[in-house]
Amino acid sequence: MIQGKKAGEKRVLPGQKSAELFLLRNRYIPRGVFQIAPIFIEKGCGALVEDVDRNQYIDFCAGIAALNIGHCNSEVISAIKEQVDKHLHVCFHALMYESHVELAKKLTEITPGDFSKQVLLTNSGAEAVENAVKISRRYTGRHGIIAFEYAFHGRTALAMGLTSQVKYYKYGFGPFDSGVQRFPYPYYYRAPFNTTESDYAKYCIERIESSFRTYSPAEEIAAIIVEPVLGEGGYVVPPQEFLTGLRKICDDYKILLIADEIQSGMGRTGKMWAINHFDVTPDILLSAKSLGGGLVLSATIGKKDIMDTVDIGGIGGTFGGNPLSCVAALKTLEVIEKNKLVDRAANLGQIVKGRLNALKEECEIVGDVRGLGSMIGLELVKNRSTKEPAPEETGEIRRKCYEHGLIIMSCGVYHNVIRIMYPLTIKEDELEIGLGILENAIREVNAA
Ligand SMILES: Cc1ncc(COP(=O)(O)O)c(C=O)c1O
């Protein structure tokens, strides 16, 4: 029984217990670890969360797209509990266990590419990114890595160099990896000149090709790393020509294509992997976040001949692909398949996009509604014609959502994109309440 406020009801934040814990947080946790709200969770179930003051929330954030199957899926919990009674940790380098190889096999089967693959299991998304770079360099014998504007690939030293957003992911942390070169990503809504989507994508591709004449030769480039749909950069879907163009450059110049599906994968976009929408096959695909069903796990999945070039001992780690995470991931994949969550992502996304497009007609502040499946972004602007970003208004909308029991996050280089990433298991009435809270918050801020 909810003793505090139900989702939809206004509450004062933080509640008393959260406020007390927040004092401890401020005392013992560095401020660099950002928070979007001063709330401490007590428990979660599906798309619902209860805080320590017994207030209920609908979760449109899902641990930053890491809970596509929702909070505390009962089948995943049972698989974890069963494993807890057997063994917790041995380190795959010391003793092997079945779930690790079973998961690797499964991942080779469900990723694009009709060729032999191998899988490296690690812990965080950034670790998968770092390993993809290491493996690409070892395989090609080249050092250059092409990444894009607006990209986010993680916070560790090398991954941070691939990440584009300066404040606050990179600010004061340089120097970065000297092999990284950056090119424009076709973020059409913010194209700097008048063009079509398709021509803008072709321009971005041409910029890379011409750099082989003016900047550094293609023979020095090991890999291109790309998010098939931009995550932290603003939930931007590139035109088809962009990903097809990248594949062609990679084929022409023997460069590897790495698809970072850490945020966009695991069914979120209405296909298992976002790159499936474009019918492009990467040489290496990265997964993390929702892969572990709530536990830490990441995977670097690549062509066998690429993955197998690394010398013995060159990749791995103490906890990578630990037994709990592996059984959780195997069960997570089963839950996704059994409940047809990939189709559900597509269907729910259509409903949500319809509602948000209608809101765009009504509210001047909504500049753009975009996305694939249930990976949907809402870009907020102060003025539709100048497209001046509206970060303060975005923060105000977020605050109002929290006060009415909706957990929501923003993203984008201008901090003005509301991103929607509810669990794909969300019940329709929960989705309805959540959307209602969001629409009301946007209407209120639009009218102010
Ligand atoms: C596309 C993408 N790549 C890499 C990462 C880094 O993942 P992690 O935070 O698990 O290191 C993220 C995290 O948000 C991401 O969205």
Ligand as a Chemical Component Dictionary entry (heavy atoms), coordinates in Angstrom:
data_LIG
# 
_chem_comp.id                   LIG 
_chem_comp.type                 NON-POLYMER 
_chem_comp.pdbx_formal_charge   0 
_chem_comp.three_letter_code    LIG 
# 
loop_
_chem_comp_atom.comp_id 
_chem_comp_atom.atom_id 
_chem_comp_atom.alt_atom_id 
_chem_comp_atom.type_symbol 
_chem_comp_atom.charge 
_chem_comp_atom.model_Cartn_x 
_chem_comp_atom.model_Cartn_y 
_chem_comp_atom.model_Cartn_z 
_chem_comp_atom.pdbx_ordinal 
LIG C1 C1 C 0 26.090 5.187 -26.256 1  
LIG C2 C2 C 0 26.810 4.994 -24.964 2  
LIG N1 N1 N 0 28.054 4.481 -24.965 3  
LIG C3 C3 C 0 28.744 4.279 -23.833 4  
LIG C4 C4 C 0 28.191 4.600 -22.602 5  
LIG C5 C5 C 0 28.977 4.370 -21.345 6  
LIG O1 O1 O 0 28.386 3.368 -20.578 7  
LIG P1 P1 P 0 28.747 3.224 -19.016 8  
LIG O2 O2 O 0 28.125 4.398 -18.325 9  
LIG O3 O3 O 0 28.132 1.915 -18.623 10 
LIG O4 O4 O 0 30.226 3.219 -18.920 11 
LIG C6 C6 C 0 26.903 5.138 -22.552 12 
LIG C7 C7 C 0 26.300 5.529 -21.273 13 
LIG O5 O5 O 0 25.363 6.288 -21.177 14 
LIG C8 C8 C 0 26.193 5.341 -23.759 15 
LIG O6 O6 O 0 24.967 5.868 -23.768 16 
# 
loop_
_chem_comp_bond.comp_id 
_chem_comp_bond.atom_id_1 
_chem_comp_bond.atom_id_2 
_chem_comp_bond.value_order 
_chem_comp_bond.pdbx_ordinal 
LIG C1 C2 SING 1  
LIG C2 N1 SING 2  
LIG C2 C8 DOUB 3  
LIG N1 C3 DOUB 4  
LIG C3 C4 SING 5  
LIG C4 C5 SING 6  
LIG C4 C6 DOUB 7  
LIG C5 O1 SING 8  
LIG O1 P1 SING 9  
LIG P1 O2 DOUB 10 
LIG P1 O3 SING 11 
LIG P1 O4 SING 12 
LIG C6 C7 SING 13 
LIG C6 C8 SING 14 
LIG C7 O5 DOUB 15 
LIG C8 O6 SING 16 
# 
